[in-house]
Amino acid sequence: MKILGIDPGMAIVGYGLIEYKSENNGEISLLASGSIQTDKKLDDSKRLLEIYNDLSEIVNKYSPDCASVENLFFFKNQKTVIPVAEARGVILTVLEKFNIPTYSYTPMEVKQILTGYGRADKKEVEQMVKIALNKNNLPKLDDTVDAIAIAICHTRNIIQ
């Protein structure tokens, strides 16, 4: 099963595509990862269209079986909550357009499922992603690592 994990944002949308093989003791491998980055000088409508177009290309290229998307839960910066929600709406629209079943997880759920502690820090989550993928190195961008974590979170959720 190919799972596309997505960490929504207006400036950066992280994505990670993993393959989960339940028949191989739940083996997880990273197939692709990266980010969609928009120019903050552009109007929001243009940035949202860029997210729509780029994510459509990603879905077309990799044909995921399902997607797990970070759900908005709590924002410290009230100025970013609406643009991120708009970006998440565009992301969900793309996934629906391609008939990709979509699952949502809050940051706290991802942390709880991966580390056993809902308030784990980024380093703890990153370490669990490394262990799950059996890799020593991960992408540099936090948004991309978060997206991979969201995808891995879904593998743990579907086997329970």
C-alpha positions, 0 to 999 in steps of 0.5 A: 500500500502506498501512503502519501503523508502531507503536512499542509502549509501556505509557504511549504507543503511537505510530502512523503510517500511510503510503501507499507507491506503488511505481508513483510512484517509491516515493512515501510520504505520511503518512495519519495519525499519533498516539498511544495514551496510557494513565493510569499510575494504572490497573492494567496490565490496564486499560491493556492493554485500552485499547491493545487497544480503541484500536488496534482502532479505528485498524485498523478506521478505516484498514484498513492492508495491513500493519503494521511493529512495533518489536521489543524489542531492548535495554532500559536500564530493566529495570522497563519491559521487561515492561510494554512486552513485554505491550503489544507482545503486545496490539498483535500480538494486535490485528493478528492478529485483523484478519489484518494481516500484521506485520513486526518491526524492531529500533531498530537495523535502523530506524536502519540502513535509514533513515540507513545507520548503526545507531547514529544519533541521534533527530535523524538519524532524524527528518531522514530521515523528513522527507526521505522524507515531503517535509515540514518538520514532524513530530508533536511526540511522539517515539513518533509519529515513531518509528512513522512511521520504522518504517513507512518502514523497511518500505517500504525493506525490501520493495523490496530 
